[in-house]
């Protein structure tokens, strides 16, 4: 992904700043061991993985984390580099 961003002409600071937000995509799909363990350990039943691809308890927090991290990282990259 980084070479594609650099080849597209994005500044190095922006690509570096957005890199951390892109890593949040690991938790978007409910196939991560951490998510499966959290759903199994939850005794209250509030943590669910759902029957659909994007129907799980981790989707909204990870979406917010990714968007905020990309915006803040890109802003810091533009300011510092």
C-alpha positions in Angstrom: 0.0 0.0 0.0 2.8 2.4 0.9 4.5 2.2 -2.6 1.1 2.8 -4.2 0.6 5.9 -2.1 4.1 7.2 -2.9 3.6 6.4 -6.6 0.3 8.3 -6.6 2.3 11.4 -5.5 1.3 11.6 -1.9 3.8 13.3 0.4 5.9 11.0 2.6 4.5 12.6 5.8 0.9 12.0 4.8 1.6 8.4 3.8 3.4 7.8 7.2 0.6 9.5 9.1 -2.2 7.5 7.4 -0.3 4.2 7.9 -1.4 3.7 11.5 -5.1 4.3 10.6 -4.9 1.7 7.8 -3.7 -0.9 10.2 -7.1 -0.6 12.1 -8.6 -2.5 9.2 -7.4 -5.8 10.8 -10.3 -5.6 13.2 -12.9 -4.6 10.6 -13.7 -8.2 9.7 -14.7 -10.5 12.6 -12.0 -13.1 11.9 -9.4 -11.9 14.3 -8.5 -14.0 17.3 -8.8 -11.1 19.7 -12.4 -10.5 18.6 -13.4 -14.2 18.8 -11.8 -14.5 22.3 -13.6 -11.3 23.5 -16.9 -12.6 22.3 -16.3 -16.0 24.0 -15.1 -14.5 27.3 -18.1 -12.0 27.6 -20.4 -13.4 30.2 -23.0 -10.6 29.7 -23.7 -11.4 26.1 -23.2 -7.8 24.9 -20.2 -8.6 22.6 -21.5 -10.4 19.5 -19.8 -11.2 16.2 -23.1 -11.4 14.3 -24.2 -13.4 11.4 -23.2 -10.9 8.7 -19.8 -9.6 7.7 -20.1 -6.1 9.2 -22.6 -7.0 12.0 -20.4 -7.2 15.1 -19.6 -5.1 18.2 -16.1 -4.0 17.0 -17.2 -2.5 13.7 -18.2 1.0 14.8 -15.3 1.6 17.2 -12.7 0.4 14.7 -14.3 2.5 11.9 -14.1 5.6 14.2 -10.5 4.7 15.2 -9.4 4.3 11.5 -11.1 7.5 10.3 -9.8 9.7 13.2 -6.3 8.2 13.0 -6.0 8.7 9.2 -7.2 12.4 9.5 -5.0 13.2 12.5 -2.0 11.4 11.0 -2.4 13.1 7.7 -2.7 16.5 9.4 0.4 15.8 11.5 2.3 14.6 8.4 1.4 17.8 6.5 2.4 20.0 9.4 5.7 18.3 10.2 7.0 17.3 6.8 
